[in-house]
Amino acid sequence: MILACPECKETVPLSEQKNGLIDKSCGLLYPIRNDIPVILVGEAVKV
């Protein structure tokens, strides 16, 4: 399964720390909670 950023539509691979999905073009980290990725712009963290 391939997940994409809802903002820019780029793919979001797993971060090196495995704590979320990272979108390098937007500079956002989408968290993973209870083994479920939260792909919501409002929940993303700037990196």
Z-matrix of the N, CA and C atoms (Angstrom, degrees):
N
C 1 1.452
C 2 1.531 1 108.15
N 3 1.308 2 116.80 1 137.75
C 4 1.459 3 122.60 2 177.86
C 5 1.530 4 107.90 3 -114.09
N 6 1.325 5 115.30 4 126.31
C 7 1.463 6 120.79 5 178.44
C 8 1.521 7 109.20 6 -103.09
N 9 1.324 8 116.22 7 150.14
C 10 1.461 9 121.53 8 -178.07
C 11 1.519 10 110.39 9 -129.82
N 12 1.327 11 114.44 10 152.25
C 13 1.455 12 121.72 11 175.92
C 14 1.535 13 108.58 12 -68.15
N 15 1.332 14 118.36 13 130.93
C 16 1.456 15 119.76 14 178.60
C 17 1.527 16 112.91 15 -69.26
N 18 1.333 17 116.57 16 -19.08
C 19 1.464 18 121.44 17 -178.46
C 20 1.534 19 111.61 18 -80.68
N 21 1.339 20 117.31 19 -54.09
C 22 1.468 21 120.58 20 -173.21
C 23 1.527 22 113.61 21 -113.31
N 24 1.324 23 117.56 22 -7.38
C 25 1.470 24 124.00 23 177.94
C 26 1.530 25 114.11 24 72.24
N 27 1.340 26 118.37 25 12.45
C 28 1.464 27 122.14 26 175.27
C 29 1.530 28 109.11 27 -78.25
N 30 1.332 29 116.87 28 153.40
C 31 1.461 30 119.73 29 176.88
C 32 1.526 31 109.72 30 -68.71
N 33 1.321 32 115.93 31 149.63
C 34 1.461 33 121.44 32 -178.05
C 35 1.531 34 109.35 33 -122.44
N 36 1.326 35 117.01 34 98.07
C 37 1.463 36 120.02 35 178.72
C 38 1.526 37 111.74 36 -77.55
N 39 1.311 38 115.64 37 166.36
C 40 1.455 39 122.71 38 177.42
C 41 1.524 40 109.59 39 -65.39
N 42 1.333 41 116.59 40 136.89
C 43 1.467 42 120.66 41 179.50
C 44 1.525 43 110.00 42 -69.87
N 45 1.328 44 116.01 43 162.80
C 46 1.467 45 120.88 44 179.72
C 47 1.530 46 111.68 45 -61.24
N 48 1.328 47 116.83 46 -34.26
C 49 1.468 48 120.98 47 179.64
C 50 1.529 49 112.13 48 -80.87
N 51 1.331 50 116.16 49 -6.45
C 52 1.475 51 122.92 50 -179.73
C 53 1.531 52 112.63 51 60.12
N 54 1.344 53 115.71 52 29.49
C 55 1.466 54 119.94 53 179.15
C 56 1.522 55 112.68 54 -104.18
N 57 1.326 56 116.25 55 0.03
C 58 1.455 57 119.73 56 179.66
C 59 1.512 58 111.41 57 177.91
N 60 1.307 59 115.13 58 -175.84
C 61 1.455 60 123.02 59 178.44
C 62 1.515 61 107.40 60 -107.19
N 63 1.313 62 116.34 61 130.97
C 64 1.463 63 120.14 62 -172.61
C 65 1.522 64 111.40 63 -109.34
N 66 1.327 65 114.89 64 133.77
C 67 1.460 66 121.93 65 174.57
C 68 1.524 67 106.39 66 -112.23
N 69 1.309 68 115.83 67 103.30
C 70 1.461 69 120.13 68 -175.83
C 71 1.522 70 112.37 69 -71.23
N 72 1.329 71 118.65 70 -28.69
C 73 1.468 72 119.26 71 -178.84
C 74 1.528 73 111.82 72 -72.37
N 75 1.319 74 118.11 73 -35.65
C 76 1.477 75 121.83 74 177.36
C 77 1.528 76 111.65 75 -91.96
N 78 1.332 77 116.68 76 -17.82
C 79 1.464 78 120.23 77 -177.31
C 80 1.515 79 112.59 78 72.70
N 81 1.337 80 115.96 79 37.25
C 82 1.458 81 120.68 80 -178.17
C 83 1.521 82 111.30 81 -119.91
N 84 1.323 83 115.80 82 147.60
C 85 1.455 84 122.65 83 173.53
C 86 1.528 85 107.18 84 -116.44
N 87 1.330 86 115.68 85 118.69
C 88 1.459 87 120.91 86 176.70
C 89 1.528 88 107.24 87 -91.57
N 90 1.338 89 118.32 88 121.34
C 91 1.464 90 120.55 89 -174.22
C 92 1.526 91 112.68 90 -71.81
N 93 1.320 92 114.31 91 159.66
C 94 1.463 93 121.67 92 171.92
C 95 1.514 94 106.43 93 -113.50
N 96 1.329 95 116.86 94 121.67
C 97 1.469 96 122.32 95 -179.47
C 98 1.521 97 109.09 96 -123.09
N 99 1.307 98 116.29 97 127.34
C 100 1.470 99 121.49 98 -178.42
C 101 1.521 100 111.37 99 52.59
N 102 1.328 101 116.21 100 42.14
C 103 1.470 102 123.94 101 179.00
C 104 1.534 103 113.46 102 66.12
N 105 1.331 104 117.33 103 17.60
C 106 1.473 105 121.77 104 179.78
C 107 1.526 106 108.43 105 -121.58
N 108 1.346 107 117.71 106 121.89
C 109 1.467 108 119.30 107 177.27
C 110 1.533 109 110.93 108 -70.28
N 111 1.319 110 115.23 109 134.56
C 112 1.462 111 121.74 110 179.68
C 113 1.535 112 106.66 111 -101.79
N 114 1.323 113 116.45 112 96.37
C 115 1.463 114 122.02 113 -175.79
C 116 1.539 115 109.15 114 -96.92
N 117 1.312 116 115.18 115 66.34
C 118 1.461 117 122.41 116 177.85
C 119 1.523 118 107.59 117 -125.90
N 120 1.312 119 118.26 118 129.74
C 121 1.457 120 121.59 119 -178.01
C 122 1.528 121 111.06 120 -58.84
N 123 1.311 122 117.87 121 -36.76
C 124 1.462 123 122.02 122 179.57
C 125 1.516 124 113.51 123 -66.69
N 126 1.316 125 118.25 124 -22.73
C 127 1.456 126 122.96 125 -179.86
C 128 1.531 127 112.34 126 -96.00
N 129 1.319 128 117.66 127 -10.48
C 130 1.467 129 121.65 128 -177.84
C 131 1.517 130 111.13 129 -72.61
N 132 1.340 131 114.43 130 153.20
C 133 1.463 132 122.24 131 -179.56
C 134 1.524 133 108.04 132 -113.78
N 135 1.342 134 117.03 133 134.12
C 136 1.466 135 120.95 134 175.64
C 137 1.525 136 109.58 135 -67.83
N 138 1.344 137 115.77 136 137.25
C 139 1.472 138 120.30 137 177.02
C 140 1.505 139 110.36 138 -121.66
